[in-house]
Amino acid sequence: MLRSVARTFAWIGLPTLGTLLALGFRPSETDWRTFSEARNPKIAHATLALPDGQAIRLLGVPDIGGGPAFFLGEREITRAEFRAFDPSFEGHPGSAAVSHAQALAFCEWLSQRSGRRVRLPTLAEWRLAARGGIPNAEFPWGFSRNLRPRGVRFALDTKPRRPGPPLGYGFRDLAGGLWEWTVEGRAIGGAWSERDPDRLRIDTAISLPDGYRDEDSGFRILVEE
């Protein structure tokens, strides 16, 4: 009798359990409310030129009508890009490890140079971009910290030189990479050296000491439409 029950569970119960778990930890391609395929709006692309000829690649975050509400850097500002503003700047080649004040100064400088309104994102804007059109998503890839995509720059012993994979609207390193500065002075996104996956949650933001600048802090720019 027990063998019969076990055999029945193996053939029926386990697949059912697997289905339920899949629904509970579905990726961001599925709308959490309707369980239907999420709509993928057409994402606008733009570039913003630096005085030395480099171009920062931007992705449009859609508004309610489908147009871009604002443009956000596809990835964090690199050392080479920051040195267009401050030639004496030293840091890791892959990204600019800067303080909040340095990030604000870069944005003000680029605003004057480009004629566009360049600034840091607010926490709300950053989170809107990170959710990629999926309401209440907990991570840029969906809802489960256990389904973190391969290549997300997190829980590493040394700082990586390459950006992570594109997630959501196509942004890189909105999870992992660096703690990213926002207008409010708080940092979000988790950094490559963190070990707790909850640090990658979209709703997680931390306060860092005034003047904090280390290899785990950086920023990406927002350009108003």
C-alpha positions as CSV (number, residue, x, y, z in Angstrom):
1,M,0.0,0.0,0.0
2,L,2.8,2.4,1.0
3,R,4.6,1.6,-2.2
4,S,1.5,2.3,-4.2
5,V,1.0,5.7,-2.6
6,A,4.7,6.6,-3.1
7,R,4.5,5.6,-6.7
8,T,1.3,7.7,-7.2
9,F,3.0,10.7,-5.6
10,A,6.1,10.3,-7.8
11,W,4.0,10.3,-11.0
12,I,1.4,12.9,-10.0
13,G,2.5,14.8,-6.9
14,L,6.0,15.7,-7.9
15,P,5.1,17.2,-11.3
16,T,2.3,19.2,-9.6
17,L,4.7,20.4,-7.0
18,G,7.1,21.5,-9.7
19,T,4.4,23.4,-11.5
20,L,3.5,25.3,-8.3
21,L,7.1,26.1,-7.6
22,A,7.6,27.4,-11.1
23,L,4.7,29.7,-10.7
24,G,6.1,30.9,-7.4
25,F,9.5,31.6,-8.9
26,R,8.6,32.6,-12.4
27,P,11.0,34.9,-14.3
28,S,10.2,38.5,-15.3
29,E,8.9,37.4,-18.7
30,T,5.6,36.5,-17.0
31,D,3.2,39.0,-15.6
32,W,2.7,38.1,-11.9
33,R,-0.9,39.1,-11.9
34,T,-2.2,37.5,-15.1
35,F,0.3,34.7,-15.5
36,S,0.5,35.7,-19.2
37,E,3.5,36.7,-21.2
38,A,4.5,40.3,-20.2
39,R,4.3,42.9,-22.9
40,N,7.7,44.0,-24.1
41,P,7.4,47.7,-25.1
42,K,9.7,49.1,-27.8
43,I,12.6,50.7,-26.0
44,A,14.1,53.9,-27.3
45,H,17.8,54.2,-27.6
46,A,19.9,57.3,-27.5
47,T,23.5,58.4,-26.9
48,L,25.0,61.4,-25.2
49,A,28.4,62.5,-26.5
50,L,31.3,63.5,-24.2
51,P,33.7,66.2,-25.2
52,D,36.4,63.7,-25.9
53,G,34.3,61.9,-28.4
54,Q,33.1,59.0,-26.3
55,A,29.3,58.3,-26.3
56,I,27.3,57.1,-23.4
57,R,24.6,54.7,-24.4
58,L,21.1,55.4,-23.0
59,L,17.9,53.4,-22.9
60,G,14.4,54.9,-22.7
61,V,12.2,54.0,-19.7
62,P,8.6,54.0,-21.1
63,D,5.9,56.2,-19.7
64,I,2.2,55.3,-19.5
65,G,1.7,56.2,-23.2
66,G,4.6,54.1,-24.4
67,G,7.0,56.9,-25.1
68,P,10.2,57.4,-23.1
69,A,9.7,59.1,-19.7
70,F,13.4,59.5,-19.4
71,F,16.6,58.0,-20.6
72,L,18.9,56.1,-18.3
73,G,22.5,54.9,-18.8
74,E,22.6,51.4,-20.0
75,R,25.4,50.7,-17.6
76,E,27.3,52.6,-14.9
77,I,29.7,55.4,-15.8
78,T,33.2,54.0,-16.4
79,R,36.6,55.4,-15.3
80,A,37.3,56.5,-18.9
81,E,34.1,58.4,-19.1
82,F,34.6,60.1,-15.8
83,R,38.1,61.1,-16.8
84,A,36.6,63.3,-19.5
85,F,35.4,65.4,-16.6
86,D,38.4,64.9,-14.3
87,P,41.5,63.8,-16.2
88,S,43.4,63.2,-12.9
89,F,40.8,60.7,-11.7
90,E,42.2,57.3,-10.8
91,G,40.2,54.2,-10.3
92,H,39.3,50.7,-11.6
93,P,39.1,50.7,-15.4
94,G,35.7,49.1,-15.6
95,S,33.7,51.7,-13.6
96,A,34.1,55.0,-11.8
97,A,34.3,54.5,-8.0
98,V,33.1,57.9,-6.9
99,S,31.4,59.7,-4.0
100,H,27.9,61.1,-4.2
101,A,29.3,64.6,-4.5
102,Q,31.6,63.6,-7.4
103,A,28.6,62.0,-9.2
104,L,26.6,65.2,-8.8
105,A,29.5,67.3,-10.1
106,F,29.8,65.0,-13.2
107,C,26.1,65.4,-14.0
108,E,26.2,69.2,-13.6
109,W,29.3,69.4,-15.9
110,L,27.7,67.1,-18.5
111,S,24.5,69.1,-18.4
112,Q,26.4,72.3,-19.2
113,R,28.4,70.6,-21.9
114,S,25.5,68.8,-23.7
115,G,22.7,71.2,-23.3
116,R,20.6,68.4,-21.9
117,R,19.3,68.0,-18.3
118,V,21.6,65.3,-16.9
119,R,21.3,64.1,-13.3
120,L,21.2,61.1,-11.0
121,P,18.0,59.1,-10.9
122,T,15.7,59.2,-7.9
123,L,15.1,56.0,-6.1
124,A,11.6,55.8,-7.7
125,E,13.0,56.3,-11.2
126,W,15.8,53.7,-10.7
127,R,13.2,51.2,-9.4
128,L,10.9,51.8,-12.4
129,A,13.8,51.1,-14.7
130,A,14.9,48.0,-12.8
131,R,11.4,46.4,-12.8
132,G,11.4,46.3,-16.6
133,G,7.6,46.7,-16.8
134,I,6.7,44.0,-14.3
135,P,4.7,45.5,-11.4
136,N,6.1,44.8,-8.0
137,A,9.0,42.7,-9.3
138,E,11.4,42.0,-6.4
139,F,14.6,41.7,-8.6
140,P,15.5,43.0,-12.1
141,W,15.0,39.5,-13.4
142,G,11.7,38.6,-11.6
143,F,10.7,37.3,-8.2
144,S,13.1,34.7,-6.8
145,R,16.6,35.4,-5.5
146,N,17.3,31.7,-6.2
147,L,16.9,32.2,-10.0
148,R,19.6,34.9,-10.4
149,P,20.7,34.8,-14.0
150,R,24.3,33.7,-14.8
151,G,26.7,36.6,-15.1
152,V,25.1,38.9,-12.5
153,R,28.2,40.5,-10.8
154,F,27.6,39.5,-7.2
155,A,29.3,37.6,-4.3
156,L,32.7,38.0,-6.0
157,D,36.1,38.3,-4.4
158,T,37.6,40.7,-6.9
159,K,36.0,43.5,-8.9
160,P,34.9,42.3,-12.4
161,R,36.0,44.1,-15.5
162,R,32.9,43.4,-17.6
163,P,29.3,44.4,-17.1
164,G,26.7,41.8,-16.3
165,P,23.9,40.5,-18.6
166,P,21.1,42.8,-19.9
167,L,18.0,42.5,-17.7
168,G,14.4,43.8,-18.1
169,Y,14.5,46.7,-20.5
170,G,18.1,45.9,-21.3
171,F,20.0,47.6,-18.5
172,R,23.2,46.1,-17.2
173,D,24.2,45.8,-13.5
174,L,20.9,47.1,-12.0
175,A,21.5,44.1,-9.8
176,G,25.1,43.6,-8.7
177,G,28.0,45.6,-10.1
178,L,28.2,48.7,-7.9
179,W,26.1,50.4,-5.2
180,E,24.7,53.2,-7.4
181,W,24.1,56.7,-6.1
182,T,20.7,58.3,-6.4
183,V,19.4,61.9,-6.0
184,E,18.5,61.2,-2.4
185,G,22.0,60.3,-1.6
186,R,21.2,56.7,-0.9
187,A,22.7,53.8,-2.9
188,I,20.9,51.0,-4.5
189,G,21.5,47.9,-6.6
190,G,23.9,45.8,-4.6
191,A,27.6,45.5,-5.2
192,W,29.9,42.8,-6.5
193,S,31.4,42.2,-3.1
194,E,28.1,41.7,-1.2
195,R,27.2,38.1,-0.1
196,D,23.5,38.5,0.9
197,P,21.2,38.1,-2.2
198,D,18.6,40.3,-0.5
199,R,21.0,43.2,-1.2
200,L,20.0,42.8,-4.9
201,R,16.3,43.5,-4.1
202,I,14.9,46.5,-6.0
203,D,13.4,47.9,-2.8
204,T,16.8,47.7,-0.9
205,A,18.7,51.0,-0.5
206,I,21.4,51.8,1.9
207,S,22.9,55.0,3.4
208,L,26.6,55.4,3.1
209,P,28.8,57.8,5.1
210,D,29.3,61.3,3.8
211,G,32.1,61.4,1.3
212,Y,32.1,57.6,0.9
213,R,34.1,56.6,-2.2
214,D,35.2,53.0,-2.7
215,E,35.5,50.5,-5.5
216,D,32.0,49.3,-4.8
217,S,30.3,52.7,-5.3
218,G,29.4,54.4,-8.6
219,F,26.5,55.8,-10.6
220,R,24.6,55.9,-13.9
221,I,23.2,59.0,-15.4
222,L,19.6,60.0,-16.2
223,V,18.8,62.4,-19.1
224,E,15.4,64.0,-19.0
225,E,13.3,63.6,-22.2
